[in-house]
Amino acid sequence: MYPSPHAPSVERRPVVVVGAGPAGLTVGNILRAAAVDCVVLETESREFIETRPRAGVIEEGAVRGLERRGLAAGLLARAQVHDECEFRFGGERYRFRYHELTGRHHYVYPQPLLVTDLVREYADVRGGDIRFGVREVRLHDLETDRPSVSYLCPETGERRVVHCDFVAGCDGARGVSREAVPARRARLARRDYGIGWLALLAEAPPSADCVVFGVHPRGFAGHMARSPEVTRYYLQCAPGDDPENWPHERVWAELRARLGAAGARPLAEGRLIEKRVLDMHNYVVSSMVFGRLFLAGDAAHLTAPIAAKGMNLALHDAFLLGDALVAFITGGDPDGLAGYSAAGLRRAWDYQEFSEWLSGIYHGTASGDPYHAATTLARLRRLFTSPAAARAFAEQYLGAADAC
């Protein structure tokens, strides 16, 4: 049970945002800019969320969405702008110049930097209320017009209650928001690829001037710059593999083999500062709305890092949800909230389909099936011989076909 509404620890806000990731902080900033009061609840510390290693590739459409809402100054000043990527297969390098095809870029800006910018804008510049280190967050009465969120205060241990009109559930795949939706109401569609990726951060400068995808019979490998001093690498491995099975020497030997190609410069090796195994899977929750609870980001849909879409989806959800809440609370316009789930799911399923297709490209040559391996190489070659195939891939890769 939680305290009665008459207890001193009870308060009221129009919106409670659960989770201080890119989605929750963007929603909070949109609300603050429109003078809509809200509170953001986060179980971790500020230091933790500002340093947690996460994604770093942001679509131009997402950047423009942040810019229109006054949230992109740091990103535009410091992000790397990428115009092309590179595929390596069959011992050769193939440059894919997507800017020439679409006029659009990718931005490389590590998620911790974006989160730091968004926290500073919300809390320090716009005076938003954000509470770090809260415990045992619970969502109540979501199917009524008087929902509330309760939590244990980290300083006093007291259970506090915030009554509200709406809850924005932005606390990720393992958060309480998705769990608050009864199983009978949350239709979960899930895809397990049966593949793992060893995610690595190396204290080493990038070894190429763009993102590199290595499609190799021994498994996929990826190279993504994070900063002039740090590089993200991926290695395909068995799902559930133990990172301890991958000592320094084995990691770099596999990276050299899978990313090796004629004319490629040697990899700049360095200390591995992160090493974890990600099991590749996707899911989508239908609907993204349950009563007065609106799910956003990984709470609503998870996209494996195969296509670098997760943070972009979270931001697009936040734009839709933040704008819809403002329109309803300040002007009584219900259309945005009524259409939120349908709009979010359209983009989510589009990105899910691209992730599925791209997984076949990345992992097909290592499938052990000669037929699958050969058709994978045929698809890859088509990207570099067919302008129509190249343009279709570039639009999906950049999110340009459905820009926000």
N, C-alpha and C positions, 0 to 999 in steps of 0.2 A: 504494500500500500504506500501511497505518497501523502503528504500533508494535505489537510483541508484547505480550501481557498482562503480561509480566514487566517491561516498561519502567517507570521511575519515574513517568511521566506518566499511567499508567493508573489509573483509579478506578472505583468502582461505586456506583450509585444505583438504587433501585427504578424511578424514572421520570425520563426526560429529556424536557423540554418544549422544543420548537424553535419559537421565535417569542414575542415579548413584546408582542403586541397584546392586545385585550380577552379573546380566547379563551384564549391561553396563560397570561396573568396570572391569570385566574379559575381555571383548572385548578390552577395553582401554589398559589394561596391556599387552595383547597379541600384540597389535599394537605397543606399546612403545618398547617392547622387540625386535621387528623386525625393529626398527628405522623408523616406519611409523608414521608420524605426525597426530595428531587428537586433538579434543577438546571434553570434556564431559560437557554437560549442565544439571544442576539439579535445580529444582525449590525450593527445601528445603535447609536448612543450613547443614553444615557438622555435627554439633552437633546433629541435628535432625536425620539424617540418621544413625548415629553411635549409637543411643540409641533407635530407634524405635523398639518395640517388634515385632518379626516375628518368622518364623520357626526355627527349630534347629536340625532336623534329616537330616544327609547327607549320601548318599550312598557311599560305598567304591569306586565305579567307578568314581563318581564325585570328590572324594578326590584325587584319582590317577591322574585324569585329571588336577586338580589344581597343584598337586605336579610336574608333568612333565613340567608345565609352570612356576615353581618357585614361586607358590602362596600359598603354604600350610604349610609354616614353623610354623606359629602361631597355626594353627589348629592342626597339628600333635603334637605340644608340649603341648597343653592345652585341647584338646577335650577328652570327655569320649568315650571309646570304648565299644560298646554293642554287645554281642554275642547271646542274646536271648531276648524274650519278654514273656509276660504272658497274657493269657486269663482267665477271671473269668466269669463263668456262672453256673447256677444251684447250687449256693452256694459253688462251688469248684474252685480250682486253677489248671490251666493247663499250664505248662511251655513249650514254643516252642523254641527249641534250634537250631536256624537257622544256626549258624556257623558250627555245626556238619554236617549239610546237604550240605552246599555250600562252606565252607571254607572262607566265607566273613563276614564282620562286618557291623554294622552301627556306625557312629560317631555322637555324640551329641555335637553340637557347635552352640550356638545361632547366628542367622543371624546378629545381630548388631556387634558381635565380628568379623565375617567374613568380613562384610562391612568395619569395622575399619581397618582390615588388608589390604584389597584391596585398600582402599583410601590411606593409608600410602604408600603402595608399588607404586601405580600409581603417586601420587602427590609428596610425600616427597623423595622417593628413586629414581624413574625413571624420575622425573621432568615433569610429565604430566600436561597438562593444563586442569583444572577442574574449572568450574564457578558455584558457588552456588548462590541460591536466585534469579535466573533469572525469569522473568515473561513473560507471553503471548508469549510462544514459538509457532512459526508457521513454517510449512514445505512448501516449494515452488518448483514448476517445477520438481516434482518427476519423471515424465515420459519423461524427457529430459536427455541429458548427462551433463547438468549444473544445478543440483539441488542446493538448498540453504536452510539454516535454519536461521530464524531471531528471536530476542528476545529483551525484554526490559532490559537494564542494571540496576541492583538494585541501583547502586551508582548515576548514572546520569539521569536515566529515558529515556535515548536515545535508539532508536531502532537500534540494530546492526545486521549485516548480515554476515554470514559465508558461502561462496560458497564452494562447495565440489564436490567430485565424488560420494560418497555414504553416506547414512544416516542409522545409526543403531538405530532402534526404540526400546528402552529398558525401556520405562517409564510406564509400567504397564497397568492394566486394564482400568484406568481412564485417561490415558495420551493422548497427542495429536497425537501420532504416529498412533495408530489404527484408530482414528477419521479422519486422513488424507487420508485414503483409501476410495474412493467413495463406497457407499452402493452397487452399481451394480457390484463392483469388489471384495467385501469382502463377501464371503459366510460364514456366521456365523452359526455353529451348536451348539446348546445350550441344556443343560440338567439341569432342576430344580428338586431337590429331594423332595421339600416340607417339608424340615426338617431344623431346626436351631440348631446351637451349641452355647452354652454359653462358650465363651473363657475366661479363668481365669488365672491370674498369682498370685500365693500365695507366700508371704514372709515366706516361711516355707521349711525346708529341705525335700527332697524326702522321700516318705514313702515306697518305694520299690527300689530294685537295678536294675530295668529295666523298660521299657515301659510296662504299664498295660492297657489292654482293658477290660472294664466291659460291658458285654452284658446282659442286664437286662430287665424284662418286663416293668419297669418304664422309660426305655430309656438308651441310650448308655452313658458311662462315660469313660474318658481317663485320664491317669496319665503319664506325661512325665517330667523327670528331666531336668532342664535347668542349674542349678549350685548347689553347695552344700547348698546354702541358698534359692534358688528360684525353685518353681515347677510349671509347666504348667498343668492345668486341663481343661477338657472339659466336658460339660453336655448337652445332647440332650434336646432341648426345641422346642417350637413352632417357626416357621419362623417369623421374625419381632417382636419377644418378646422384652419387655422393660427390660434392665438389672436391672432397679430399682425394678422389681418384684422379684429379687433374692437377698435379704439381706443376710448378713453373716451367720445367723443361718440356713436359708433354704439351702444355697449352701452346707454347710458342712454336713447337715443332708442327702441331696440327694447323696453326694459323698460317705458318709459312707454306705448308703443303696446299691448303685449301684456297689461299688467296694468291698463290704463286701464278704468274703469267708472264709472257714475253714482254720485256720492256718495263715491267713494274719495278719500282724501287724497293729495296729491302725494307722489311718491317723494322721500325724503331722499337726495340724491346725496352721494357721497364717493369718496375715492381707492380704486382697485381694487388690493388687496394680493395677490390671487391670481387667476389667469386660466389655465385649462387646458381642453382638450377631452376629454370622456369619450365613447368609443364605446359605445353601449348594447348590452350582450349579457349573457346569463346562461349558466351551465353547471352541471351536476350530475355528480359522480363517483360511480359505483356500483361497488363498495361503498365505504363510508367506512373500511373496515378492510382492512389487508393484513398478514397475519401478526401481529406484535407492534406494528405501526404503526397508530395511530388518528388519522384526519384530523379536523380541526375547523375551523369558520369557512371563510374563502375558499379554504383548501386543499382543501376538500371540495365546495364549491358557491359560486358567485358569483351574487349577485342585483344587477342594475343598480339605481342609486339611485332608480329610478322609484317604488318603493313604500316606500323608507326601511326596508328589512328586513335589510340586510347585517349590521350590528352586532348586531341582535336575534337573528338566526340564530346568529351566533358565540357569543353569551352562552348561548343555550339549549343548543348543542352542549357548551359548557364545563360547564354544570350536569350534563348527562347523563354526560359522560365523567369529570369529577372525582369525582362520587358513585360511579360504577361502579368506578373504580380504587380508591377508598378501601374499598368493600365487598369487593372481591376481595383486596386486599393485607392488610387488617386482619382480615377475617372469612372469607375463602375463598369468598365468594359470587360465582359466575361469571355470574349472570343478567344483571346490568347490562351487562357487557362483551359478552355474547353477543347482547343485544338492542340494542346501541348504534347500529349502522348502520341498522337498520330504523326505530328511533324517530327518529333524526336525519333520515333521508330522507323520512319522512312529513311532517314539518314543512317541510323544504326544498321538496318538491314542492307543498305547499299554498301556500307563499309565492311559488313560481315561477308558479303559475297566476294568483295575484292580480296579480303584476307584469305578466303577459301581458295580462290584462284591463284593467288600469289604463293600460298603454301605449296601447291602443286609444282610451281616453277622452282622454288627454293629446294624442295626436298625430293623431287622426282628422280634425279639421277642417283640418289643414294637409297632408292627404294628396294633394290635387289631384284627388281623386275625389269628385264631388258626392254620389254615393250614400253613400259612406263618411262624408263630412262630415255629412250629414243624419241618418244613423243614430246617429252619435256624439252629436249634440245631443239626439236622442230619449232615449238612455241617460242623459245628464246630467239632462234634465228629470225623468225618472222618479225619480231620487234625491230630488227635492224635492216629488214628488207621491204617491209610493207608500211608506207606512210600512214595508212588507215589504222593498222594495228598499233603503230607507235603512238598515234594521237589518242586512241582510245585508252591505252595504258597510261599515258601521261595525264589525262584528265582524271582518271581514278586515283592515280598515285598522288596527285596534287589536291584532290578534292575540288577541282575546278568546274566539274559538271554541275555541281549543286552548291555554289559558294553562298556563304551567309553574309 
